[in-house]
Amino acid sequence: MTDNTTHTRPDLPFEQRLQYLADRVEIQDLMVRYALGQDLHQAGDNGVLEQWDTVFAPEATVDYSAAGGPPLKDIHYRALVDVMRGSDGSMSGLLKWQHFQGVSAVDMDGDTAVARTQHLHTHKGGTDGQGWNLIETGFFVDRLVRRPEGWRIVHRTLEIIWMDSFPTV
């Protein structure tokens, strides 16, 4: 991230600082809609694109290789739905989940931005009659562009800080 964000420039006109705040709120809403796309669609409901199509630009790619190796590097965001939600997808053994997104640190340069957003993702699963929980922490690093329909992610990189699982009682 750079250090040339509008919020660190009190010498800019009030209107520019106000626009920065409006843009930040819109970008933060994108981050929440991404998580809502995951969390509102559980128990076999794979309709995450209802939200994700309002988060990502049509040409957007994601790099989730931190979670699953080279096949997840720079794939189209719609392909990620199959990787996660398909019959053998990474979420196929999960019973419930919730994705918490932190407040984004955002650097803007006109109609482009870079956002780094903390996340805490919780998952409840079961294998052979044994319950377990999985927690993942990390960041999403997003490149965004302002479009006529609003801010959209054009590329997302997943960074995992740590992940752990533990049995349920």
C-alpha positions as CSV (number, residue, x, y, z in Angstrom):
1,M,0.0,0.0,0.0
2,T,1.2,3.5,-0.7
3,D,1.0,6.4,1.6
4,N,-0.5,9.0,-0.7
5,T,-4.2,8.6,0.3
6,T,-6.5,11.5,0.3
7,H,-7.2,11.2,4.0
8,T,-3.6,12.0,4.8
9,R,-3.8,15.2,2.8
10,P,-5.6,17.8,4.9
11,D,-4.4,20.5,2.4
12,L,-6.9,19.1,-0.2
13,P,-10.2,20.9,-0.7
14,F,-13.1,19.8,1.5
15,E,-15.0,18.4,-1.5
16,Q,-12.1,16.1,-2.4
17,R,-11.8,14.8,1.2
18,L,-15.6,14.3,1.3
19,Q,-15.5,12.3,-2.0
20,Y,-12.8,10.1,-0.5
21,L,-15.0,9.3,2.4
22,A,-18.0,8.5,0.1
23,D,-15.7,6.3,-1.9
24,R,-14.4,4.5,1.2
25,V,-18.0,3.7,2.3
26,E,-18.9,2.3,-1.1
27,I,-15.7,0.2,-1.1
28,Q,-16.4,-1.1,2.4
29,D,-19.9,-2.1,1.2
30,L,-18.3,-4.2,-1.5
31,M,-16.3,-6.1,1.1
32,V,-19.5,-6.8,3.1
33,R,-21.4,-7.9,0.0
34,Y,-18.7,-10.4,-0.8
35,A,-19.1,-11.9,2.7
36,L,-22.9,-11.8,2.4
37,G,-22.6,-13.7,-0.9
38,Q,-20.9,-16.5,1.0
39,D,-23.0,-16.4,4.2
40,L,-26.6,-15.9,2.7
41,H,-26.2,-19.0,0.6
42,Q,-25.7,-22.1,2.6
43,A,-27.2,-25.7,2.7
44,G,-26.7,-26.3,-1.0
45,D,-27.7,-22.8,-2.1
46,N,-24.9,-21.8,-4.5
47,G,-26.4,-18.5,-5.5
48,V,-23.4,-16.4,-4.3
49,L,-23.3,-14.6,-7.7
50,E,-26.4,-12.7,-6.7
51,Q,-24.1,-10.6,-4.5
52,W,-20.7,-11.2,-6.2
53,D,-21.9,-9.8,-9.6
54,T,-22.3,-6.5,-7.7
55,V,-18.8,-6.8,-6.2
56,F,-16.6,-7.8,-9.0
57,A,-16.1,-6.3,-12.5
58,P,-17.2,-8.7,-15.2
59,E,-13.6,-9.4,-16.2
60,A,-12.3,-9.7,-12.6
61,T,-9.9,-12.4,-11.5
62,V,-8.9,-13.8,-8.2
63,D,-5.7,-15.3,-6.8
64,Y,-6.7,-17.7,-4.1
65,S,-3.5,-19.9,-4.6
66,A,-2.7,-19.3,-0.9
67,A,-5.7,-21.6,-0.1
68,G,-5.2,-24.3,-2.8
69,G,-2.1,-23.9,-5.0
70,P,-1.5,-22.9,-8.6
71,P,-5.0,-24.0,-9.9
72,L,-6.5,-21.0,-8.0
73,K,-4.0,-18.4,-9.3
74,D,-5.6,-15.6,-11.4
75,I,-8.9,-17.4,-12.2
76,H,-12.1,-15.7,-13.2
77,Y,-14.2,-14.9,-10.1
78,R,-17.1,-16.9,-11.4
79,A,-14.9,-20.0,-11.6
80,L,-14.2,-19.6,-7.9
81,V,-17.9,-20.5,-7.2
82,D,-17.4,-23.9,-8.8
83,V,-14.1,-24.4,-7.0
84,M,-15.7,-23.6,-3.6
85,R,-19.3,-24.7,-4.1
86,G,-19.1,-27.6,-6.6
87,S,-19.8,-31.2,-5.5
88,D,-16.1,-31.7,-4.6
89,G,-15.5,-28.1,-3.8
90,S,-13.6,-26.8,-0.8
91,M,-16.8,-26.0,1.0
92,S,-18.6,-29.2,0.2
93,G,-17.8,-30.7,3.6
94,L,-19.0,-27.7,5.5
95,L,-22.3,-27.5,7.4
96,K,-22.3,-23.8,8.3
97,W,-20.0,-20.8,8.0
98,Q,-19.7,-17.1,8.6
99,H,-17.2,-14.6,7.0
100,F,-16.3,-11.5,9.0
101,Q,-14.6,-8.6,7.1
102,G,-12.6,-5.9,8.8
103,V,-12.6,-2.2,7.9
104,S,-10.5,-1.7,4.7
105,A,-7.3,0.4,4.5
106,V,-7.8,2.1,1.1
107,D,-5.4,4.0,-1.1
108,M,-7.1,5.9,-4.0
109,D,-5.7,7.5,-7.1
110,G,-8.6,9.0,-9.1
111,D,-10.8,6.1,-10.4
112,T,-8.5,3.3,-9.1
113,A,-7.9,2.1,-5.6
114,V,-6.1,-0.6,-3.7
115,A,-7.8,-2.0,-0.5
116,R,-6.4,-4.3,2.1
117,T,-9.1,-5.9,4.2
118,Q,-8.7,-8.1,7.3
119,H,-10.9,-11.2,7.5
120,L,-11.8,-13.8,10.0
121,H,-13.7,-16.8,8.4
122,T,-15.3,-19.4,10.5
123,H,-16.5,-22.8,9.3
124,K,-18.3,-25.7,10.9
125,G,-17.9,-29.2,9.3
126,G,-18.2,-32.8,10.0
127,T,-16.4,-36.0,8.9
128,D,-17.3,-39.6,9.8
129,G,-19.7,-38.4,12.6
130,Q,-17.1,-36.1,14.1
131,G,-17.7,-32.4,14.2
132,W,-15.0,-29.8,13.7
133,N,-14.5,-26.1,13.3
134,L,-12.0,-24.3,11.0
135,I,-10.9,-20.7,11.5
136,E,-8.9,-18.8,8.9
137,T,-7.5,-15.3,9.3
138,G,-5.8,-13.1,6.7
139,F,-6.3,-10.3,4.2
140,F,-7.9,-9.6,0.9
141,V,-5.8,-7.3,-1.2
142,D,-8.0,-5.8,-3.9
143,R,-7.4,-3.6,-7.0
144,L,-10.6,-1.7,-7.7
145,V,-11.8,0.6,-10.4
146,R,-14.7,3.1,-10.4
147,R,-17.2,2.2,-13.1
148,P,-20.5,3.9,-14.0
149,E,-22.3,1.4,-11.8
150,G,-19.8,2.1,-8.9
151,W,-16.6,0.7,-7.5
152,R,-15.8,-2.9,-8.6
153,I,-13.0,-5.3,-7.8
154,V,-10.9,-6.1,-10.9
155,H,-8.4,-8.4,-9.0
156,R,-8.4,-9.9,-5.6
157,T,-5.6,-11.7,-3.8
158,L,-6.2,-13.9,-0.7
159,E,-3.4,-13.8,1.9
160,I,-3.7,-16.3,4.8
161,I,-2.0,-15.4,8.1
162,W,-3.1,-18.6,9.8
163,M,-5.6,-21.3,9.7
164,D,-6.5,-23.9,12.4
165,S,-9.1,-26.6,13.0
166,F,-10.4,-28.1,16.2
167,P,-13.0,-30.7,17.1
168,T,-16.4,-29.8,18.5
169,V,-17.6,-31.3,21.7
